[in-house]
Amino acid sequence: MTRKHGSLVHDEEINSAAWAATRGAVVGAAKWGIFSAAAAAVAFQFSPVYRGLTVQFKVFLQMSGMAIGSMIEADKRLRAHELHVRHYKRVVRDAEVWRRYEQDYHGTSSKEIETADE
């Protein structure tokens, strides 16, 4: 599907992809932040080198882990969302092809099929 000029704010597909990436980024930052905090606690307990670092550098290390985690998880969620959207579009496309096949070869219209189901 080609996009036409206009507002992307109202494009449901783009909005759902953005929300999937956002949720992934938040979850990834939380997961990797917890891991980074645990690693910092272990390093503080056992490493004199880590204890000698400045507070600013320790914060930088913590935030670096969170940033990397958010990027990795956002990418993972976005790829999963893309796969889901492709699968959904393929199912819709195949259903339309099947509907046209039934109309062409069975001589029934969609209204006749709907009334036959009732």
Summary of the structure (lengths in Angstrom):
residues: 118
radius of gyration: 25.4
end to end distance: 34.8
largest distance: 82.0
contacts: 282
relative contact order: 0.12
helix: 86%
strand: 0%
